[in-house]
Amino acid sequence: MISLGIDPGTATVGYGLVKEHDDGSLQAIAYGVISTAPTLPMWERLKLIYDGVSTLITRYQPDRAGVEELFFAKNVTTAITVAQGRGVILLALATARLPIAEYKPNNVKQSIAGYGGAPKPQMQEMVRMLLNLDEIPRPDDAADALAVAITDIHSARYQYLTDEDT
């Protein structure tokens, strides 16, 4: 199974593709960011994000996708802008007919580090260890997206086992 994890944004969208092998081991297939220039009009930035996610889907053929939910306590303007980016990401995934799961940031932290309040450096090191990488994935948005993909694989595996028991 291959999961495409997404850390949404409008300036920077993190992505990470993780493959679960038959033995349960995990492998990072690809990771990085889709960047848009703040000087572009919002509609153009959204189109670039949609096209970027669509290209990833075509290139890597993931089986499913996980997207981090938004969490903003203070800046409503930023939340609205990121929500627009998240919307076109969900549209690209839905257009490709991928199963989509959405995860709260604290659920991703719980899945990766065992603690919903884990600090970013701990999360990044756990992603590195779980994927057997030589270095912590950079930039941070890509590491976050890999964490979402790992969480999605764990969640899908649990759901499969739960469904099997019923």
Beta strands, then each sheet from edge to edge (+ up, - down):
strand 1: 2-7
strand 2: 12-20
strand 3: 26-35
strand 4: 64-68
strand 5: 100-103
sheet 1: 3+ 2- 1+ 4+ 5+
end
